[in-house]
Amino acid sequence: MSDQKHQYQVVMRYRYAKGRPAGFFGERIMQPLEGITILAFEHAIAAPFASRQLAELGARVIKVERPEIGDFARGYDTRVDGLASHFVWTNRSKESLALNIKHPEADNILHRLLEKSDVLLQNLAPGAAARLGLSFESLHAQYPQLIVCDISGYGNDGPDKMRKAYDLLIQSESGFLSITGTEGETAKAGISIADIAAGMYAYTNILTAIIQRGKTGRGSHIDISMLEAMAEWMSYPMYYAYQGAPPPPRAGSSHATIFPYGAFPARDSKSVFIGLQNEREWAVFCEEILSRKDLLEDSRFKGNSLRLEHKDDLTEIIVEVFSGIDSDDLINMLDEAGIANARMNDMAGLWEHAQLKARDRWREVSTSAGLIPALRPPGGLDGMEPDMGAVPDVGEHSQTILLELGYSASEIDALAEAGAI
């Protein structure tokens, strides 16, 4: 590591130390990724979701955005006090640098940034990073310690490498839609599942590359494909259809291959979801919930395969019992019997979920519209609070970043006047 970069990272460690809790003997508790800088050319969900995880472990994430417009996800909606729901979710704890990467002055700014960066993360349109000179092949000789992570729909090679991809399209290509929905109609996932899958694999691969660089001293190239991320998640239905066997049928909110597993109406017309995984639970369910010990000897229901084959008969029996019990009472009965169950929560119910409150999962983060609630990221190390910083405005940190890169105030003004930032 150069002396210049070392000095820069020491400054950043001090900068990010402010407000951190002290450990034993008053020493400051360092975040795992302090001193790591991520340069992110990102938009939509996949790359921003990955970089936010890194930021909350202490990395400095510099998000490069188009001047004035910024990440197009900023315009998806205005549901969070005028800000976009997708954007506030995936972009807290970052700094925004407004930069017209096609401007002649941008190249000099980018290389000054790359000198101080550990990771380049991008999910630009297919081929865009290479055209901008930001491919691993273009950068590795000059920046041998740089980790480059590309996220795309189909990967950096192969016949589909130049195809544009959005979440729904990858849900379709990966076969996810073919097994999701009801018998009569397919249904996409209600969240950006393909983007999230790719983002999580980018996150874990970047962490792996940082560990590997600590051993070898050299950066590496990570090629994340949304299709491959979803194909991995689809491995169970793929194996179920092994060697041409029929695939799992679309089963709505039920399970395609396990029964009883799904929603059943209670007396108050609220749905209660249950899931039985083995014969011990089936026996408990028959005796303690249905009060029908005789079902254990019924040849139609001996084993999961037969219960699935005769699911209509069994559904009629379950509904008859459940329709005489209110949902809260039914859930209490199922809990006492040790049968897995759940309510049908909506978003209002999730906001108020007692378990999230009891486990102290809620925090507040700053935005230009004021404070908003935000969930702590799952997991975390004992005694260490994640960095949950503000959601940046477009170009909010441009001047600060450029000053750190050695530009004078007058030079920054000139860049702004020329449309470079």
Order of alpha helices (4+ residues) and beta strands (2+ residues): alpha-beta-alpha-beta-alpha-beta-alpha-beta-alpha-alpha-beta-alpha-alpha-beta-alpha-alpha-beta-beta-alpha-alpha-alpha-alpha-beta-alpha-alpha-beta-beta-alpha-alpha
